[in-house]
């Protein structure tokens, strides 16, 4: 268990915190609203996985937005100092694990850390939102090749005709963990 910190033992924020404090307070207000609405909307009769996780999606999305805000301030625009950035991470204003992933190549658009934790999935893979959309479209074309062919199935040049699907495109996937619709870097 982490040690308890009293108000007298906390360090005051470094210089520059007052510039970003209004934005962080607005994120805190959004988080309070999301936590109160998610706790009041969950009922004991909800037994489906999607509905259980769906109530937590706004909380995960606000955490992502707040972390991305701090990440952009430090790494992109360099508007905050290193001591302030470290203080923000230490006081959990941002998700340090998520920011560490954003710094790695291929994870620049990652939505949440749970989407890349292979240990939490049934088959040891990553979340479906990490699959590039172009790859999903190619896979769906291959799966529907026998069903969706026009007339004889091939044009004169050997290409398979693409028949638009009704509600089954690559854009309809959604992450169970956080509700994102695709965070692969190739998208």
N, C-alpha and C positions, 0 to 999 in steps of 0.2 A: 504494500500500500504506500502511495507517495506521502511524503511528510506534509503535515498541515502547515500552511503559511498564514500567519496573522497579518492584519493590515499594517502593523508597525514594522514587520520584518520585510515587507515587499519593497523592492527598489522602485523609485519613481521612473517613469518612462524617459527614454533619451530625448534629446532635442529633435524636433520635427514631428513628434507624435501629435501635437496639437493641430498640425496641418491635415492629417489624415483621420483624426478622431471622428469628425462628423460622418464620414463615409462608413467607418467601422461601427459607429452607433446605429446607423441606418440598417446595416447588415444584422446587427444584434436584434433590432426591433423586428426585422423580417424573420429571424430565427425564432424569436419568442412566439410570433404569430403562427409560424409553421409547426412548432412543437405543440402548441396548445390545440391547433386544429387537427393535427395527426393523432394526438392522444384522445381527443373527444370523438373523432370519427371512427376509431377502431372499436369494433364490437366483438364480444366473445364468439359470436356465431360465424364470423368470417374465418373460413378454414382453407381458402385457396391461397396458394403461394403468392400469386400476383397481387391480390388485394392486400395481403399482409405487407408485402414490400412496397406497394404503391403508396401507402400512407407515409413511408419514410422518404420517398423521392424528393419532396420539396426541401427537406432538411439536407440531404446530400447535395442537391443543386445549389443551395445557398452556401454551403461549405465550399463547394467548388468555386463559386463566384468570388467569395471572399479571399480564398487562397490565390486565385488567378489575379485578383486586384493587387495583392501584396507582391506576388511574383513579378507582375508587370512593372510595379513601382521600383523594384530593386534591380531586376535584370534587364528589362526593356528600356525604360526611360531613365533609370538611375536617379530617381527623385528622392530616395531615402538612403540614409547611411547604413553601413554594415552593422554598427551597434544597435540601431533601431530595428533593422531586419531581424537580427538574432533575438532581440528582446520580444518582438512580435511572435516569433516561432516558439520561444520558451514559454510565453504566456498563452499559447494556443490560439492566437488570432488567425493562424493559418495552419493547414495540414502539412507538416514537414515532410512526411513520407510521400505525399502527392507531388509536392514541389521537387523533391529529389528525383522522382520519376520523370517529371517534365524536363529536367535538365538532360536526360538521356535521349539519344537519338531513337526515333520511332515511337516515343511516348509523349510527344509535344502536345497532343490534344486529348490525353487521357482524362476520362471523366471522374473516375474514382479508383482507389487502390484495389478494391475488391474485384474489379473486372480483370485484373491480371494475376490474381492469386490462384494458381492452379490447384492448390490443396483444397480449396473450397468447392470445387466442381466434381461432378460425378465421374468424369472420365479423364481428369487431370489436364484439361485444356483451359483456355481463357474464355471469357464471356463472348457472346455472339456479337456484341457491339464493337469488338476489336477486329472483326473480319472486314477487310475493305469491301465497300459496296460493289465495286467492279467485279470482284471475285464472287460475290453473292449472286450477281446477275448472271455471270457465266455458269455458275453451278445450277441455277434455276433453269437456264436454257437447256443444259444437259439433261436435267431431270424431266423436263417437259418436252423433250425432243420427240418422243414417240406420240405424245398426246396432242401437241400443239402444231403439228405440221399442216401446212396448207396443201390441199389436193393430194399430190403424191409425196409431198414432204420436202422436196428440194427444188430450187430454181435451176435454171440452165447452167449456172456457174458452180453449182455444188454447195451453195450457201443455204443454210436453213433460214426460212422466213421467220421473222419475229412477230408473234401474235400477242398483242397487249393483253395482260392478265387483269382480271377483275379483283382488285384488293389483295393480290398476292405478290406484289413487286418487292424489290429489295428494300424499299423505303419503309415497309411496314414492320420491320424488326424493332424490338425495343428491349433494352437491358432490364433484367429482372431486379438487379441490385440497385440501380439508380435511375432508371427510366430514360437513359440517353438513347438516341437513335443512331449511334455510330460515332466512335471516337478513334478510329484507326487513322494513322498519320497519312495514309495514302488517299484518303477521301478528300 
